[in-house]
Amino acid sequence: MDTEPYEIIIAGGGLVGGALACGLARAGLRVAVIEAVPAEHSGQPSFDERHTALAPSSRYVLDAWGLWRPVRPGLTPIRHIHVSEQGGWGFVHFDAEEEGVDALGWLLANREMGATLAQRLAADERITLISPAQVQTVEQGSDQVRVTTSGGDGEQRLRGRLLVAADGAHSRTRTLTELPVRSRDYHQSAVITTLTPTCHHQGWAFERFTREGPLALLPIAEGRCALVWSLPPERAEAYRSGNETAFLAALQQAFGYRLGPFRDCGPRSIYPLVERHTPSPYTGRVLLLGNAAHTLHPVAGQGLNLALRDAATLAELVATSHAGGGDPGAEPLLKAYVRRRSEDLWRTRLFTNSLVGGFASAHPLLRLARSGALATLQRCPPIRRALLCTGAGRVGPLATAACRPPDSGESAQ
């Protein structure tokens, strides 16, 4: 039997889908969220032990949707960003105080955001959480979309005006609706772990381009650091399964001693790195969002921040349509969404891939040129500030929620 109709059905209740559901519910819409893995399950991929760097635009979105204040105790602010290349002499330093802001970004454990989202999804009466469950079929009509799910409570049939697929890079919904996706293998895997340096990080984040791939060392709680090191797949696998002492020695050689010797590290995980992009993110009344629509290299940490800006634009368009009695799944609205998000998506992909490609060659002359470019950038505040704006998500037309400072006016640590 069909349920009562929803305005929006979301496939995927992770960081992007869950946050979008909270934003839509806050605007008064009735939302169903279909999630394959319960939030409290140890295998929930969105709420694991990884850490995410949140840009200012993400802070504003989460604040507008009532999700910032609950996670504030777990945030670690980024006060400085240092960009360099192994073996090079040039560098760039971004400083929050010089920019007149409290922080350039914030680090948050995925499990902490997951706990906040799980609580909100369960408590909000405008949100129906169906978990564990998977989308089995999608049937589109002229004025609605029907979704059949199977899971712990058996089969359910849902009706809605729009189905948002936020079910990850290997989106089942994308496959069912036969939306094409273009892929490019970076021929790298990311080694992800946490570690303890001898010296406290003091809010410094480091982006270090090593001979094997980009290395990000990010400040987290208790003076520890989160590591994301992109490497050739065979090297990443060797570091994941090798002993800790050898791994830390290799890391020390690549990073240097800015934080002193590394003392220990947590469990190491690896993730193959593939860029994915959908030429058109929607068909009929189905729209792809987050990793289902696009995945990026982790250099500069743009993935989730880009997805939250996508979600904020969609929520704004849908809320405006709903307030006027419009159809949130109508093609003009989806076309407007694609049009408004195209510049940010294009520039963010270009920014990310330029960093990956620009530091890929080990040719001595190119390495010399890169050092010169970094040194020039350090001496040119206007260009440095423009680069920082790109990394902070201030690109192209943005939703109001993504560019408005929090109403409270309070510092986020």
N, C-alpha and C positions, 0 to 999 in steps of 0.2 A: 504494500500500500504506500502511496506517495505521502510524504510529509506536507505540512503547510508550506507554501512557497517562501523562499528567502530572497532578499534583494541580491545578496552576494554569497556564493559558495567558494570557499578557498580550499584547494588541495595542497596540504602542507602546513603544519602548524609550528614550524621552526622559527628561527629568528626573524625572517622576513614575513612569512605568512602569519605568524602569531602577532607580530607588531601591527601589521595591516589590519587584522581583525579588531584589535583594540582601537585603532584609529577610526575605523568605520563605525564600530559600536558607539564610540564617543560622539559621532555625528548623528546617531539615532537610527542607524540601519540594522536590520536583522541579518545576522551572518551565521553560516555554518562552516566549521573548520573540520576537515578530514585529515587525520594524522596517523601514519602507519605505526609509529613507535611512541608509546606513552612517554611523557616528559620525565617521569621518575625512573624509567628503564635505563640501565647502564649502557645500553647500546644505542641510545638516542644520539644520532650524529651531530645534531645542531647544538646540543647542550653538553658537550664533552669538556675535557680539561684544557682545550685550546683557549687562547686569549685573542680578543679582537681590539684593534685600534679604531676608536670612534672619532670621526672628524667633527668640527663644530656644527656642520649641517646636520649630522646625526643626533647631536645633543639637542638641537632645536626641535627636530621631529619627535624624538622620544619624550621631550618635555611637553610638547603640545598634546601628546597622547597619554600623558600621565604615567609614563614609564621611567622617567629620569630620576625622580626623587627616590623611589624605592631602591635603585641600584647605586646611589651615590656613595654609600659606605664602602662599596667594593671597588671604587674607581681609583686608578693611579694616574695623576696628571702627567702629561709630557711637557716639560718646561723648555727643553732644548732638543733640537734635531741636528745631528752631525752626519754629513754625507762625505764619503771618501772612497778612494780606490786603493786596494792593496798594491804596494810598490809605487804608488804615485805620490806627488808632493802637494797637489791641490786639494782643497776641501771647501765645503760650504757649511756654515753654522746658522741655524735659525733659532731665534731667542724669543720666548713669549713676552718677556718684559719689553724688549725693543718694539714688539708689535702692539704693545698696549693691551694684552689679553692675559687672562689668568692662566691659560694653558693652550698649547697648540693642538692638543688632542688628549684622549684619555684611553687607558687600557682597562678592559673589563673581561673577566673570565666568562666564557660562554655559559657555563653552568649557572652562574649567578643571574644572568639575564634570563636564562631558561626557567629558573625558579620563579622569577617575577612574572614572566609570561604565563606560566602554568597556573599560577594563582589567579591572574586576571581572567584568563580564558574560562576557568572553572566558576568564577564568581559573577561574571557579568551576565545578566539575564537575557541580554540581546545576542549573546553568542552561544551557539550549540556546538559543543566539542564532541566529535565522533572519533573515538580512538580506543583501541587500535583498529584501524580500518584502512582499506585501500580503494581507490577508484577502480572499478571494473569496466564500466561502460559509460560513454558520453553520447547523448543524443541531442542534437540541436534542432530547434524549431524557430519559427519566425519571431516569436516574442518571449521565448524562454529556453533554458537548457536543462536537460534531465540527466542526473548522475546516479548510477547504481554503485553502491559500495558493499564490500564484504569485510567482515572482521569479527571481533569478539561478541558483538550483539547480533550476529547473523547479517542477512542482506537488508539493506535499506535503500529506498529510492527517494532522491531529493530533487526539488525543483527550484530554480533560481533564474534571475535575469542575466547574471553574469557569472561565469566560472573563472576564477583566477588560479592559475597553476603556479604554485610556489613550492613545488615538490622536488627541487634540487636539480643538479647537473644532469642526472640520468632520469629526468622527469618521465614518469609513466603516463601522465596526462598528455604531455607533448607527443609521445609515441602514439597514443590512442587517437589523437586528433590529426596525426600525420603532418604536423608542422615541421618544415625542414630546418635543419641546424647545420651550420658550417663549423668545422673543427680544425684546429691547427695544433699539433703536438709541439710543445716547447722543447721536448727531449730533455726534460729536467724533472726531478721530483723534489718536493720540499721536505726537509727533515725538521720536525717540530718538537720542541721540548722546552723545559724550564731549567734554569741553572742558577747557581749562587756565585757571584763574583766576590773577591776579597773586599773590594771597595763598594760602598753603597752607590747606586746609580744616580741619586740626587735628581731624578726626573729626566735624565738624558736618554734619548733614543738614538740609535746608530743605524745608518744604512751604509753598509760596507760592500763594495763590489770586489769580490775576491776572484782569483784566477779560475775558480770552478763554478762560480755563480753568485748572485746577490745574497747578502747575509743581513738580516735585520735582527738587532738586539734591542728589545723593548722593555721599559721599566714596568714592573708589577709589584705587588705588595711585599712587604718585609725585606726590601732590598734585593729581591730576586729579579731575574730577567726572563722574558719569553724570547725564544730563539725561533726564527724561520730562516732556514738556509737552503737555497735552491742549488741543486747539484745534478750532475749527470746521474741517471737512474742507478747505474751499477755502483757508483760511489755512495749514493744515498743509502742503498741497501746495505752496503758494507758498514757504514757508520751506524745504521740502525741496529744491526745485529752484533757489531763488534763490542769490545769491552769499553767501559766508561773512560778509563785512563787514556787509551789511544784516541778516543773521540775528542776528549777535552784538549789533548795535546794538538790535534789537527785544527781544532777550532781556535785555540790560542795562537797558533802560527798564522792563521788567516786573519784574525781580528786584531791581534796585538794585546798590549797590556794597559789600555786606557782605564780599565776597571780592575787592574791587578790580575793575579792568577785566578782561574775558575776552579772552584772547590768541588762541586758535585753537580749532577744533573738528574732530572726526573726521567720517566719513561720516554723513549724516543719513538715517534710515529713518522711514517712517510706518506706523502700524497702525490700521485702523479699530476703533473701540471699540463693542462690542455686549455687553450682558449676556445670558447664556443660562442657563437653569435647566431641569432635567428634573423634572417633578412626581414621577415615580417613577424612581429611577436603575437599576432592574434589571427584567429579565423572564426568567423561567425561571432558567437558569444563566449569564446574562450580566449583568455589573455595570459601570456607567459610573464612571469615576474621573477626577479632574483636570479639564482643560478640556472633556473629553467630557461631563462631568456639569454643570459650571457655569463660567462666565467672569464676571469682575468688572471694574469700572473700575479702572485702576491706582492711583488715589489711595490713599495709605496702604499700598500694596504688599502686599495681602492674598492675591492669587491663588495663588501657589505654596505659601505657608505653609499656607493652608487645605487645599490638595490633599495636602500631606505629612501633615497631621493626619488626613485621610481615610485615607490609605494606612497610617498607623500603627495606626489602629483596625481596619482590615480585616486587616492582618497579625497583630494580636494575636488576633482572633477565629478566624482560620484556623489559627494555630499551636496555640491551645488545642484546637480541634476535632481537628486532626491528631494531637495528643498523646494524645487519648482515643479515637482510632480513628473519629472522626466524619466527616461528609461536608461538605467546605468549600463545596460549592455548594448545600447544602440551603436551602430557603426560610426556616426559622427563623433560620439564621445571617444571611442577607441582611436579614431583617426586623430583627434585633438591630442590625446595622450601621446601617441607616437610622434606627432609633430613637436610637442613641447619637450619631449625627452631626447630628441635626436642630437642636438648640439652637445649636451652634457655627455651622452654616451659616446659620441664620436671623439670628443676631445679627451675623455678619460681613457678610452682605448688607445688613442694615439700617444698620450702621455706615458701610459704603462709600457706599451710596446717599444717606444723610443728609448726608454731607460734600459729595457732588456737587450734590445739590439745594439744600442749605442755603446754598451760596455762589454759586448760579446767578444770582440776581436782582441787578441793578445799582441797584435803587431806593435813594435816599439814606438813607431811614429804616431799611431793612433792613441796609444797610451799617453804619450807626451801631449798630444792635442787635448785629450780629456782632462789631464791635470791643469793645462792652461785654461780650459773652459771653466772648470770648477773654481780656479783662483779668480778668474774674471767675474764669475757670478758672485763670489764672496765680496768683491769690491763694488758691486753694482746693486744697491738696495732696491731700486724700482723693478729690475728684472727678477731679483730674488723674491720680492713681495708678490709679483705676478705668478711665479712658480708656486709659492706658498698658497695663493688663492686657488690654484688648480687642485692642489693636494687637499685643501680644506673643503672642496666641494662647491665653491662659489663660481660656478660656470653656467652660463646660459640662463634661460628663464627657469626659475625654481618655484616650487609651491611655497605659499606663505609660511607654512610650518617649518620649511627647511632653511629659511633665511631670517627669521625673526628671533631676536634674543629672548630667553625665557622671561616670562612676565614677572616672576618673583624678583628678578634682579640680583639673586644670590649667587655667590661664587660657587663653582663646582669643585671645591677644594683648592 
